[in-house]
Amino acid sequence: MDKKRQEEEFVEKIKKHSTVLSRFRRKGMLWHSIATFGVIGWMIALPTVMGAYLGKYLDAKTVGPEGISWTITFILLGLGIGLYTVWRFFFYRGHR
C-alpha cells in the first residue's frame, strides 16, 4: 500500500509541475517577443551609431574630395549592415 501511495504522490507532483510549466511557457512567449524586438533594435542601432562616430572622426581628420561627408556615408553603411544582420537573423536562423 505504501508503494501505491508514493506513486500517487509522485503523479500529483508531476501534474503540479506540468501546470506551472505550461503557465510559464505561455507567459514566456511575451518575454521572448519583447527580447527579440530588443535584439533587433541593438542590431540596427549599434552599427549605425558606430558608423556615425567613425564618420565624424574621419571628417575631423580628413577632408574628402569635393566635400564628401564621411559621417553620412558611414551612417548609411552602418544602417545597411544592421538591416542585413536582422535579415540574416530572421531568414537564415535555421540554415546553419
Secondary structure, DSSP 8 states (H G I E B T S, - for coil): -HHHHHHHHHHHHHHHHHHHHHHHHHHHHHHHHHHHHHHHHHHHHHHHHHHHHHHHHHHHH---GGG--HHHHHHHHHHHHHHHHHHHHHHSGGG-
